[in-house]
Amino acid sequence: MKGNRMSTNSQNENPGDIVTVSIVGCGLMGERHFTSCLQLPGVKISSVIDPRVEKAQALAGGSDAKVFSDVSHALSTEPPDAVVVATPPGFRRKVVEQVVSTGSGVFVEKPIALDMESVRAMCRAIDQTPVVNSAGFHLRYSPLAREAQGLIAGRKVDHVRSVTTTSYYLAQDVPIWYLQRRHSGGPLLEQSIHMIDMARFLVGDISKISAIGRKKQQPGLPNADSEDSMVLSFRFKNGALGSHIDSCSMAEFNWEVQMFGEDWRLQVDFARNRLSGWFEGQSVEKDLSKGDYHLLEMEAFVNAVRQRRQDEILSSFYDAGVTLSTVLAARNSLDADGEWHDVSAGVN
Ligand SMILES: NC(=O)c1ccc[n+]([C@@H]2O[C@H](COP(=O)([O-])OP(=O)(O)OC[C@H]3O[C@@H](n4cnc5c(N)ncnc54)[C@H](O)[C@@H]3O)[C@@H](O)[C@H]2O)c1
């Protein structure tokens, strides 16, 4: 397919076109998105790129994908229709600016960056060359989120309570940079961001936030310099009040958002794919079969690139930038031991 800039035309212009995709960053998520692309009809992986070229070679395996160690070289040799950026978050701004300048659609993993200046730079690049842009909040594509949206539509939300618990930081079952604030942002930007993003997706934007935390397990983890246990309080623009807990010292994985209104409550349990609630005296229990939400988000991305339309994307760079600005306000509050911080209204 030729020319990837977005169209203002509402027609599906090229339904049968092959979409060529490059994967930048060939670690855990690069491999995940590579696997998703292999499953999607009409998608061809044209190149895989990683400065550690042996990782790119391993990912390419026996496929036709070309292997590169340098993004500029790859983009100039064979410009793809779409690029999936799965590097650590501190190494994205330059890559994204290069990709957007070639007119390719761009997907980045979450968190979109570690600072707002990088987000603004990426959004400026997209303003100059409008391309399909998507950020990796895969839970937005889950049937759970869709069902929850339907159940709470038109209802006033009074309170929100969300939870993230993980054990893999403690087990060090992740690359070491996950445990280092300067590289990953720590568990707040790396994990809690999913539930804060979901709270925004379901309830609306957050205007004020406060956070306290501690380094519960720090002595055992000399390379980790981030809080591993946190409590956040926040106020939504629509008046709802929220709280979030994040613990990296619980053996069981939990990802939940619970919402309460005057005569209803709903719990969305992403770890168990279950919705449970109570609406005007009636119980609601729904078990949804586990789907591959990374596959759904990648399908939406390549379809959007094929059709040159942003509509199917549930998390644009601009929106992911607002989620980042929310957790960065929480991080500033953590550093000030719970002082309330305003969340900036947009990415500008
Ligand atoms: N959405 C999710 O559920 C989910 C799950 C896990 C990780 N993530 C996110 O995905 C991102 C990547 O995480 P990961 O676990 O795959 O990390 P990883 O360390 O396994 O892989 C990152 C890869 O990027 C490469 N890299 C570094 N700098 C690069 C550059 N400038 N150009 C190209 N490649 C470069 C590294 O060599 C490495 O191979 C992170 O932002 C992480 O938070 C998202």
The ligand as an ORCA input file, in Angstrom:
! r2SCAN-3c Opt
* xyz 0 1
  N       0.832     -3.500     27.414
  C       1.330     -4.454     28.189
  O       0.618     -5.304     28.716
  C       2.823     -4.521     28.389
  C       3.402     -5.658     28.973
  C       4.782     -5.662     29.136
  C       5.550     -4.564     28.741
  N       4.929     -3.477     28.204
  C       5.706     -2.290     27.798
  O       6.414     -2.592     26.596
  C       7.623     -1.860     26.554
  C       8.759     -2.819     26.241
  O       8.838     -3.773     27.291
  P       9.542     -5.198     27.081
  O       9.154     -6.033     28.240
  O       9.271     -5.698     25.715
  O      11.089     -4.804     27.227
  P      12.362     -5.666     26.802
  O      13.504     -5.157     27.602
  O      12.036     -7.120     26.829
  O      12.575     -5.259     25.265
  C      12.924     -3.964     24.862
  C      13.785     -4.098     23.600
  O      13.998     -2.798     23.051
  C      15.334     -2.758     22.563
  N      15.737     -1.364     22.408
  C      16.228     -0.524     23.311
  N      16.453      0.680     22.746
  C      16.096      0.595     21.464
  C      16.107      1.495     20.360
  N      16.499      2.762     20.504
  N      15.669      1.063     19.158
  C      15.235     -0.196     19.021
  N      15.198     -1.108     20.019
  C      15.636     -0.707     21.234
  C      16.122     -3.547     23.594
  O      17.380     -3.995     23.064
  C      15.169     -4.699     23.867
  O      15.380     -5.802     22.994
  C       7.711     -1.133     27.890
  O       7.294      0.186     27.755
  C       6.777     -1.889     28.800
  O       6.222     -1.073     29.812
  C       3.604     -3.442     27.993
*
